[in-house]
């Protein structure tokens, strides 16, 4: 018998009687939905009730675990979700350059995302060809590209079509659901290290706590307030970042680290205007360093290595494709 009605009652009772789902309840109800035992309307109702009350780490972790039992493991090193897109005023999706530079060092990088049509944002999918990142049509296609090019973009609908359908509920019901938080943690590359950008206060800590609750040994993920909520670090601000690792969930205060004299290449494949090139360079460097922090857990060491990668990139004059 399906658990959906009991879950709806659990989160939807009056103020004194309602409570969040446990990890086990969240896992079971999502597992049943993915198995086709629960219809969309019932699941959408549950998701809306959870969002109104603010999703907990146990709920999100249970949902993530149910999805991860069905998503691939491509054997990547770095996991790079690209779901938010950047506001046009915030610049091009420079985080793609950071991912490509990392792959150029021989690291296997899997980017994944969902392009919400008509939202007016600069989404990664629109710029993949410009930086020479292949957009896979299937899991098998992604596996081949990862082996030959060390980097691939795998759209959500190609590895978790039910999650893509759930994201589309926003257009139908007018409200985002907790699935927006879930998809960032799906990690179809099975990567050891990951990056999580988000926008709203509190979600930076939530993403890190979800990763710890899901509990993959040796997995390290950094979570921070990204530019427009995207997985791109803003070098012009100071903020608290959150790291999930085998040691638990830790927070670190990072002061602003913007270099006005940072070397910049002659051109940029994303079409960055000349007046934004220094900001672009700092964004790429900072995002690279943020990802490398998951490996070293030492900001100075991560930044030094990212700087070396950036200098090598500049010497090649942005020649990616």
C-alpha positions in Angstrom: 0.0 0.0 0.0 1.3 3.5 -1.0 2.5 5.8 1.8 1.5 9.0 0.0 -1.7 9.6 2.0 0.0 9.2 5.4 2.8 11.5 4.3 0.3 14.2 3.2 -1.5 13.9 6.5 1.9 14.1 8.4 2.9 17.4 6.8 -0.6 18.8 6.2 -2.3 18.6 9.6 -3.0 21.7 11.6 -0.3 23.8 13.2 -0.1 21.7 16.3 -0.3 18.3 14.7 1.9 18.6 11.6 5.5 17.6 11.4 8.2 17.0 8.7 8.8 13.7 7.1 11.6 11.5 8.5 14.4 10.4 6.2 12.8 7.0 5.9 9.3 8.4 5.0 10.8 10.7 2.4 12.8 7.9 0.8 9.8 5.6 0.7 7.3 8.0 -0.8 9.8 9.2 -3.5 10.8 5.6 -4.2 7.1 4.8 -4.7 6.6 7.8 -6.9 9.6 6.9 -9.1 8.2 3.3 -9.4 4.9 4.7 -10.7 2.9 3.9 -7.6 1.9 7.5 -6.9 0.4 9.9 -9.4 1.7 13.4 -10.2 -1.2 15.3 -8.5 -0.7 13.5 -5.2 3.1 14.0 -5.3 2.7 17.6 -6.3 0.4 18.2 -3.3 3.0 16.7 -0.9 5.8 18.8 -2.4 3.8 22.0 -2.1 3.0 21.3 1.6 6.6 20.6 2.3 7.8 23.8 0.6 5.3 26.0 2.5 6.8 24.7 5.7 10.4 24.8 4.5 12.0 21.4 3.6 14.2 19.8 6.1 17.6 18.1 5.5 16.0 14.7 6.3 13.3 15.2 3.8 15.6 16.3 1.0 18.2 13.6 1.8 15.5 10.9 1.7 14.3 12.2 -1.7 17.9 12.4 -3.0 18.7 8.8 -1.9 15.6 7.5 -3.8 16.7 9.2 -7.0 20.3 8.2 -6.6 19.3 4.5 -6.5 18.3 5.1 -10.1 20.7 7.6 -11.6 24.0 6.6 -13.3 27.5 6.6 -11.9 29.7 7.8 -14.7 33.0 7.7 -12.7 33.7 11.4 -12.6 35.9 13.3 -10.1 33.9 16.5 -9.9 30.2 17.1 -9.8 28.9 20.4 -11.2 25.2 21.2 -11.1 24.0 24.0 -13.4 20.3 24.7 -12.6 19.8 28.4 -11.8 21.2 30.2 -14.7 22.6 33.7 -14.2 20.7 37.0 -14.5 21.8 38.8 -17.7 23.1 41.7 -15.6 25.4 39.3 -13.7 27.5 38.3 -16.7 27.9 35.2 -18.8 28.1 31.7 -17.3 31.8 32.0 -16.5 31.6 28.9 -14.3 31.7 26.9 -17.6 35.2 28.2 -18.2 36.2 27.1 -14.7 34.9 23.6 -15.3 36.6 23.4 -18.7 39.9 24.5 -17.3 39.6 21.8 -14.6 38.9 19.2 -17.2 42.0 20.4 -19.1 44.1 19.2 -16.2 42.9 15.7 -16.8 40.1 15.7 -14.2 36.8 14.1 -15.1 34.0 16.7 -14.7 30.2 16.1 -15.1 28.0 19.1 -15.4 24.2 18.5 -15.2 21.2 20.9 -15.3 17.8 21.8 -16.4 17.1 24.7 -18.7 13.8 26.4 -17.8 12.7 28.0 -21.1 11.6 31.6 -21.1 13.1 32.6 -17.7 15.4 35.2 -19.3 18.5 33.9 -17.7 21.9 33.1 -19.1 21.9 29.3 -18.8 24.8 27.1 -19.2 23.1 25.0 -21.9 23.2 28.0 -24.2 27.0 28.4 -24.1 28.2 24.8 -24.1 29.3 24.9 -27.7 31.2 28.1 -27.2 33.5 26.6 -24.7 33.7 23.1 -26.3 31.6 21.2 -23.8 29.6 18.3 -25.3 25.9 18.1 -24.5 25.1 14.4 -24.2 21.7 13.0 -25.3 21.9 9.9 -23.1 23.8 8.3 -20.2 25.8 6.1 -22.7 26.6 9.2 -24.8 27.8 11.0 -21.6 30.0 8.1 -20.6 31.8 8.0 -24.0 32.3 11.8 -23.9 33.6 11.8 -20.4 36.2 9.2 -21.3 37.4 11.0 -24.5 37.1 14.6 -23.4 37.2 14.5 -19.6 34.1 16.7 -19.4 30.4 16.4 -20.4 27.1 18.2 -19.8 24.2 15.8 -19.1 20.7 17.4 -19.1 18.4 16.3 -16.3 15.9 14.8 -18.6 18.5 12.4 -19.9 19.2 10.7 -16.6 16.3 11.6 -14.3 13.3 12.4 -16.5 10.8 12.3 -13.6 12.8 15.0 -11.8 12.6 17.2 -14.9 8.8 16.7 -15.0 8.6 17.7 -11.4 10.6 20.9 -12.0 8.0 21.7 -14.7 5.3 21.7 -12.1 6.3 25.3 -11.3 4.6 26.4 -14.6 1.4 24.4 -13.7 1.1 25.3 -10.0 3.0 28.6 -9.8 5.3 27.5 -7.0 8.7 25.9 -6.9 9.0 22.7 -5.0 11.7 21.0 -2.9 12.8 19.2 -6.1 14.8 22.3 -7.0 17.0 21.5 -4.0 17.0 17.8 -4.7 18.3 17.9 -8.3 21.5 19.7 -7.3 22.5 16.7 -5.2 21.8 13.9 -7.7 25.5 13.6 -8.8 25.0 11.5 -11.9 28.8 11.3 -12.3 29.2 9.6 -9.0 31.9 12.2 -8.3 34.0 12.4 -5.2 33.9 16.2 -5.0 31.0 18.6 -5.7 30.0 22.3 -5.8 26.6 23.7 -4.8 25.6 27.3 -5.4 22.2 28.6 -4.1 20.6 31.9 -3.6 18.2 32.1 -0.6 19.6 32.4 2.9 19.8 29.1 4.8 20.1 26.9 1.7 23.9 27.0 1.8 23.9 25.2 5.1 21.0 23.0 4.0 22.8 21.7 0.9 25.9 20.8 3.0 23.8 19.0 5.6 21.8 17.1 3.0 25.1 15.8 1.5 26.2 14.6 5.0 22.9 13.0 5.6 22.9 11.1 2.3 26.3 9.8 3.5 28.6 8.7 0.7 32.0 7.8 2.2 34.8 10.0 1.0 32.5 12.5 -0.6 33.2 16.2 -0.1 30.9 19.1 -1.2 31.2 22.8 -0.8 28.0 25.0 -0.6 27.9 28.8 -0.9 25.8 31.7 -2.1 26.3 31.5 -5.9 25.9 34.3 -8.4 22.2 34.4 -9.1 22.0 31.1 -7.3 24.3 29.3 -9.8 27.3 27.2 -9.1 29.7 30.2 -9.6 31.5 31.9 -6.8 31.3 35.7 -6.5 34.8 37.0 -5.9 33.6 40.5 -4.9 31.8 39.4 -1.6 32.7 38.0 1.7 30.6 35.1 2.9 30.3 31.9 4.9 30.8 28.7 3.0 29.8 25.3 4.1 31.7 22.1 3.6 30.3 18.5 3.9 33.0 15.9 4.3 33.7 12.7 6.3 34.5 15.0 9.2 31.0 16.4 9.2 29.6 19.7 8.2 31.9 22.7 8.8 31.5 26.4 8.1 34.3 28.8 7.0 34.2 32.6 6.7 35.9 33.7 3.5 36.7 37.4 2.9 36.5 38.9 -0.5 39.4 38.0 -2.8 39.2 40.1 -5.9 42.5 40.8 -7.8 42.5 44.0 -9.8 45.7 43.1 -11.6 44.8 39.5 -12.5 46.2 38.6 -15.9 43.4 38.3 -18.5 43.5 36.5 -21.9 43.1 38.3 -25.2 39.7 36.8 -25.9 36.9 35.0 -24.2 34.8 32.3 -26.0 31.7 33.4 -24.1 31.6 36.8 -25.6 32.5 38.7 -22.4 32.8 42.5 -23.2 36.1 44.1 -22.5 34.8 46.0 -19.4 33.9 42.7 -17.7 37.0 40.8 -18.5 38.7 41.4 -15.1 35.5 40.3 -13.3 35.3 37.3 -15.6 38.9 36.3 -14.7 38.3 36.7 -11.0 35.0 34.7 -11.2 36.7 31.8 -13.0 39.7 31.8 -10.6 37.5 32.0 -7.5 35.1 29.3 -8.7 38.1 27.0 -9.6 39.6 27.6 -6.1 36.2 26.9 -4.5 35.9 23.5 -6.2 39.5 22.6 -5.4 38.9 23.4 -1.8 36.8 20.3 -1.6 40.0 18.3 -2.3 42.5 20.2 -0.1 40.3 21.8 2.5 42.9 24.6 2.5 41.9 27.8 0.8 45.4 29.1 0.2 46.5 25.9 -1.4 43.3 25.7 -3.5 43.7 29.3 -4.6 47.4 28.8 -5.5 46.6 25.7 -7.7 43.7 27.5 -9.3 45.9 30.5 -10.1 48.4 28.2 -11.8 45.6 26.7 -13.9 44.4 30.2 -14.8 47.9 31.3 -15.9 48.3 28.3 -18.1 44.9 29.0 -19.6 45.8 32.6 -20.3 49.0 31.5 -22.1 46.8 29.5 -24.4 44.7 32.6 -25.3 41.4 31.0 -24.5 41.9 28.3 -27.1 39.4 25.7 -26.1 37.6 24.5 -29.1 
